[in-house]
Amino acid sequence: MAGPGTIGGMYGLEIVVAVGAALLFGSLAARRLRLTPPLALLGAGLLLGLLPPLHGAHMPPETVLLLFLPALVFWDSITLSLQEIRRNLRGLALTSTLLVVLTAAAVAAVAHGFGVPWGPGWVLGAALAPTDATAVAVLGRLLPYRNMTTLQAESLINDGTALVVYSVAVSYTVGTHPTAWSVGIDVVRSYGGGVAAGIVVAYVGLQLRRRIAEPMLSSTATALIPFTAYLLAEAVDASGVLAVVAAGFLISQARPWKGRAVTRHQTEVVWGLATFWLNGALFVLVGLQLPATVSGLTSSRLGPALGLVAAAAAVLVAVRIAFLMASAYLIRALDRRRSPQVPRVSNRMRIVSGVAGFRGAVSLAIALSVPELGEHGERFPDRDLIVFVTAGVIVVTLAQGLFLPSLVRWARLPQDITLREQQRMGSREATEGVLAELDPLSAQLGVDNDVVERFRLEYERSLQDLDEGDPDLDAPSKREQYVRLKKAALAHKRRTVTRLRREHRIDDAVHRKLLSALDIEELRLMASRPPGE
């Protein structure tokens, strides 16, 4: 049970209403003011924290690590492309391990220059080293699909390295000096144990899900997977994040034709809504923490702490850009083989990726996990400073999102049309395959000839549309115009159907069925867009 000053110990209903209202109005304000949503939600949470009933409230770090993180990381893992990860595997391996250690070292050196001892400096570096998957996700359509996938994959994997660095730094600070052997064991246990736990839970979850026909229960079984994987990994002192990532990757590769369409659709709707709520509420709660972090410092230390925030934020960007450029040239020098399907990334794109390395709630959770007391009852040195600087850097990195659109335009990133071409090719081959097998398939099912001919005409017309295409419609502006027109037409149909019900010309049950059909048509329209658009 949380204490009186924690989120869990306060009146639950008031907290739910306050956070929900902040999520709603913060999201609306972000659209109106053209801010990145996390920054607006962070500000909304900050305003909540200044209110007298919520002043001094703080969120236990286990709330992030056990409630928010598994669900958000799981959905990100399911929706990521394993093919893109394989194409960039060497770069991801470097950014998820070596870059994390170098970033932690650089932040520790800067903190030491501000008078912080090496132990707490390394703890601060470990907290700030990993990029955050939920924060990176706000980039949306700003970046090409491949670059966005790489950033998200890195954010999902690098937490394991950061937690190992954090564990070593805390042990060193409290007087327990770890050996190289113990650190090596921690690394193997963190990565190997986490991946193994995720594989085991995903396999059991898939077997269970295939034996459940009820869509609601099947979705419930899927929802249990990330939390069970995280719990199992933590029980063996492994990385819960990597366990959830491994489970998500395996679930994403499961054979979809073994399941039911209604279950898949329901799961997507539920997870989409749940991740929106959790992601938004997470940043509101982070903002709620900020007043408490300021109150933990004396006025004499506030100035140097603000200077350390600015210096640490600058170092994060500089180290990241330098590493991305140096590692790219190193990989190119060692292996000159180049796949024509994978275009080389420009230095301008690397600068964009360097600025887009946002920090988020995972960093704050690591900072809040720093023990208040050491092994012998002494206060952990500079704990309040670590929490304050981490929260400040999160705000600064999210604020960088304000300049990201201009930076993306400066980078002149090429338009990513690969997914659109692949979608058209996949639809064409799938349609051609049905037409080729239509006669034996209809004979096997005993379908009448008039039904077969109508079906054949429908598929041939669809194939003709795919083969001919409309080059003008492939332009993003034309495609958006088409979508707007189509949605307006559907809205007109809804008004007509509703008018017919109001005039008592159709029954309520017919009204609901017609609206449901129009909703499915709109969903099909939105689903026809390639991912990443």
N, C-alpha and C positions, 0 to 999 in steps of 0.2 A: 504493500500500500504506500502510495506516495505521500510525502509530507505536506504540511499546510501550504507551503510556498510553491508547490509543484502543480503542473497542469492536472495530474491525476487526482490531487487532493482537493481541488476546487469544485465548485458546483458544475457537474458535468453538462447539464442542459444549457446553462448560460454560456459555457465555453463552446459548445457545438453551435449555438445560434450566432455567437460573436465571430467565430472562425468562418462559418458559412456565409455570413453577411459580408465579411471582409473579402472572401473569395469571390463572391458575386460582384460587388461594387469595384473591387480591385481589378477584376478582369474587364469590366466595362470601361473603367478609367484607362486601362492599358490600350484598348482599342481607340478610345476617343483622343488620347494624348499621344498615340503612336509610340508607346513605351514597350519594352520587352515585358511580357506578363510577369516573370519572376520579380523584376524590379518593382513593378506596381504592387504586387502582392506583398513584397517585403516592406514597402512603405505602409501598406494597410495594416500589416502586423505591428509595425513600429507605433502607429497611432493607437492601436489597441493597447500596447504595452504602456502607453503614457496615461491611460485611464486609471483612476484611483482603484477600482475593484481588481484590475489586472496588474497593477504596478508591482514589480518584484516577482511575478510569476516566472517560473522557468520550466523547461521541458526536459525530463530525464533522457539521457542519451539512448537508453534502451528503447524508448518510444520510436526513435528513428530507426535504430538497428533492427528491431524486432517487428514493428508494425508497418512502417512506410517502405523501408528499403526492399524487403523481399518481393512485395507486390509490384513495385515500380520496375525493379531490375528484371523480374520475370517477364513482364510484358515487353520490355525493351529487347530482351533476348529472343523472344518468340518472333518479333517483327523484324529482326536484323537478318541480313543476307549472309549466309555462311559462305557463299561463293565469293563475295567481296572480301570477306575476312581471309579466306585462303589466298586470294590474290595479293593481299597486303600483309601476309603473315609475318614476314621478317621485320617489317617496319613496326607492326603492332607489338611483336615480342620485345623490341628495343624500347618503344615508348612506354610499355606497361611495366618494365623492370628497370632498365638502366636510367631512363629519363626520370623516373620517380626518385631513385636514389640520388642522382645528381641535383635534382630540384630541392630535395630535402637538405642536402649538404650546402647548397647555395643559400637557402633561407637561413640555415643555422649559422653560416658565416656572417650574414648581414645582421642577424639578431645578436651575435657575439660582438659585432662592432658597435651595437647600441648598449652594450654592457650586460647582456644576458649570458649566463653561463652556458657552456657547451651542451650540457645535458638537456635543459629546458629548450635550448635553441633547436636541437635535433627533434624534440617532441613537436615544436611548432612547425618545423620543416616537414615532418611526417603528416601532420594535419593538413598542410597546404599543398602537399605534393600531388595528390590524385585529383584529376578532373572529375566532374560530377555528371553522371549520365542524365539525370533529370534536368539539370541546368543546361546541358548541351542540347537537349531535345528542343529547346525553345528556338533554335535556329530555323526550324521549319523548312521553308522553301528557299531560304537565302542561299544555300550552298547546293552544288550538284549532288546528286544522290550518292555517288561513290565517296566523295569527300565527307559527306554527312555520316555515312555508314562507318567509315574509318574512325571518326571522332567518337561516335557512340560506342563502338567496340572497345576502343582504348579505355573509355570511361568505365566500362563494365569490368575490365580485367585488372586495372591498375590498383584497385582497392586492396587486393591481397598483398602486394608489395608494400604499400603504405602501412598496412597494419603490422607487418613484420618489423619495419623500421621503427614504428611507434613502440612496439613491445620492447625492442632492444634499447631504445632511448630512455624509456621509463625505467627499465631495470638498471641501466647505468646511472641514472639520476638518483635513484633511491639507495644506491650503494652496492647493488648486485651486478658484478661485472660479467656479462655473458662471454663465453668463449666462441671461437669460430665454429667449433663443432656444434654447440647448442644453437647458434644462429642458422647453420646449415640444416639442422633438424627442423627448426621452426619453418624454414622456407619450404622444405619438402612436405611437411605436415600441412602447411597452409594451402599449398597448391594441389598436391596429390590427394590429400584427404578431402579437400573441398570438391574437386572434380569427381572423385569416387563417390562421395555422398550424393552429389547431384545425379550421377548415372543410376545409382541404386534406386533413389526415390522416383526418378522419371520412369524407370522400367516398371516398378510396382504401380505407379499411377496410371500408366498406359494400359497395363493388364486389367486394372480395376475399371478404368473408364470404358474399355471395350465390352465389359460384361454388364454394363448398366445401360438400359434402353431409355430410361426416363431422362429427358434433356436437363431438367432442373438438377437432378441428382448427379448427372454426369458433369455439369458445370461446377457443382460443389466439389466433386473429386478433383477437378482441375485446379480449383482455388486453393486446395489444401497442399498442392505440390510445392510451391515456393516456400511456404512456411515450414513444412516438414523437412525439406532439403536444408534450409537454414538451421533449423533446430538440430538436425543430425550432425551437421558439420561443426557447429559450435560445441556439441557434446564431446567431440574428439579433438577440440582445440584447432580446428581447421578453419579455412575461410568460408564463412556463410555466403558471402557475395558470390564467390566462384562456384559454390554448390548450386546456387539459384541460376547462375548463368549457364552452367552445364546442363541442368535440368531443362531450362528453357530452350536451349539449342536442340536437345534431343526431342522434346515435344514438338518443336517446329518442323522436324524432319519426319514425324510420324505419318503413316499413309492416310491421307484424308478420306479416301473412298471407303475406308473401314468404318468411319463414323457416320453420323446423320447430319444432313444439311441444317436442320433446325437447331441442333445442338451447337454446331459451329457458329451459326449466326447469333444465337443467344449468347454464346461465350464472348464473341467479339463486342457485342453491344454492352454487356455487363462490364467487361474489362476496360473498354473504352471510357465508360462513365466513371468507373471506380478509379482508374489511373488519373483522370482529370481532377477528381475530387482530392485524391491523396497528394498529387503533385502540387496542386494549388494550396491546399491546407498546409503542406510541408513548408512552403516559403512564408506563409502567414505566420506560422509558429516560429520560424527562424527570426522573423522581424519582431515577434513578441519577446524574443530573448534579448534584443539589443539594449534596451534600457538597463537590464540587470547586469550586462557585461560592463557598461560604463560605470555603474555604481560600485563595481568591484575595484576600481582604481582610485587612488588619491589624486587630487588636483595637480600635485607636483609631477606625477608620472603620466598625466594625460597627454601633455605635449610630446614627450619622447615616444609614447605609444602611437600617437597619430603619425609621427615621422616614420616609425617602423612599419606601420600599415602601408604607407605610400612606397617605402623602399621595397618591402616584400612583394607588393603587387607588381612593381616594375621588374623585379628580379624574375618573377614567375614568367612574365612574357618574354624577357630577354633570353633566359635559359632555354625556354621552349623553342623559340625561333632558331636560336643557334644550334640546338640539338637536331631539329628537323632538317636543317640545311646540311649539317656535317654528316649526319647518318645517311642521308640520301646520296651524297657523293661517295661515302665509304662503301655502301652497298653497290653502287654503280661501278666502282673501281674493282670490287671483288668479283662481281658477276655481271658481265656485259650482255648477258642474254636478255633480250627484251621481247616481251609478247606484244604483238600488234594490237591485241585487244585491251591492253592496259596502257593508256597514255601517260606519259611522264608528267609529274606535277611540277608546276613552275614555282620559282622562288616567291612570286607574289602570292600564290596559293598557300605556301608555307607560312607566310606572314599572317594571312587570314586565319590559318589554323592555330598559329601562336596566340593571336588575340582571342580566338574563340575557345580557348581552354578555360572555361568557366569553373569556378569552385562553388560548391553548394552545401547542402545539408549534411553530406557525409563528412566533410571537413569539420563542420561544427560539432557533429556527433563525436568525432575523434577527440576534439579539444575538450568537450564536456566530459569525456571518459577519463581524463587525467585525474588520478586520485588526489584528494585534498590533503591526505596525510601519507607520509612515508612509512617504512617498515617499523621504525622506532618512535612513531607518533609525532615526528616533526612535520611541519607544513611543507607541502611540495613547492619548491621554489618557482616563483613567477607564474603560478597557475592562472591567476586573474589576468595577467598580461597575455598569456597564451590564448585564452578564450576571447579576450577583447580584440587582439590582432587578427585572429582567425575570422571572427564576425566582420571586422572591418574590411578585410581582404575579400570576403564573399561579396560585400556590397560593392566594392570597387570593381571586381571582375564582372559582376552582373551589369554594372553601369557601362562597361565597355561595349555591351550590346547596343547601346544607343548609337555608337559610331560604326557598328559592323556593316549596315547597309551601304554606307559610303565607301567603306573599305572594300567590300565585295565588288562594287562598281569600279573602283580603282584597279582591282586585280584583273578585271576583264576575263572572268571565268568563262570557259566555253559552255555553250548550251548542251545539256546532257540529253541526247535523243535516243540513247541505246535502249532504255527501258520501253519507250514507245514502239520502237521497231520490234523488239522482242515480243511485246504484247500482241502486235498485229500478226507476227509470224506464228506465235502460239495459237492464236484464235483461228488462223487460216488452216493450219495443219490439223487441229482438233476437228474442225468442221469437215475438212476433206476426208478424215478418217471415218467419221460417222456416215457420210454419203457413200463411201466405198463399202461399208458393211451394212447398209440399210436393208437390202433385200434379204440376206440370210437372217438378220436380226428381226425383221418384221415377220418372216416366216416362222421363226422360233417362237415368237410371242403370239402368233395367230392374229395379226392386225389386218383389218380389211384394206383393200387396195385403195379406196378413196381416201382413207386416213393416211396411208403411206404416201400417196401423191401430194397431198396437202403438206405433209411434213417435208417431203423432198423439195417442194417449191419454196417453202420457207427457208430451208437451209441453203438452197442454191442462191436465193436472193441475198442472204447474209454473206455468202462467199463472194458474190459479185461486188457487194459493197466493200468488202475487205480488199479485193484485188484492185478495184478501181481507185478507191480512196478519194480524198479531196485534199490536194496539197495545201490549199489555202486554210483548211480547217486544222492542219497540223501546227500552224503558228499559234503560240500561246494566246495572243489577243483574240484571234478568231475562235479558238476553242472555248475561251471564257465567254464570248458573246453567245456561242451556241448553247452553253450550259445555262446561262442566264435566261435565254429565250425558252429553253425546255422547261426550266423550273417555273417560269411565269405561266407557261401553258398548263402545267400541272396544277398550279395554284388556281387558275381559271376553272379547270375541271372540278377542283374541290368546291369552289364557290357554287358551281352549277349543281353538283350533287347535293350540297347542303340546302340549296334553294328548293330542289325537288322534295327533299324531306320536309322542309318547312311548309311547303304547299300540300303536304300529305299525299304526294304522288308516288312516293316510295316508302317502304317500311324502314324502321330504325336499323334492323338487321342488315337490310340491303345497303343502307347508307354506310354502315361500318365496313362491310365487305368491299364496297367500291373504294372507300378511303384507304383501306389496307392495300388494295391493288395499286393505287396511285403511289402510296408510300414505297412499295416494293419497286415500282418503276423508277422513282427518284433515287432509291438506294442503288439500283442497277446503273443508273446514270453516273452516280458518284464513283461506283466501283469500277467503271470503265476507264477511269484515269489511271495511268501507270503510277506505281509507288514513287514517292519523291517529288511529285508535282505539287 
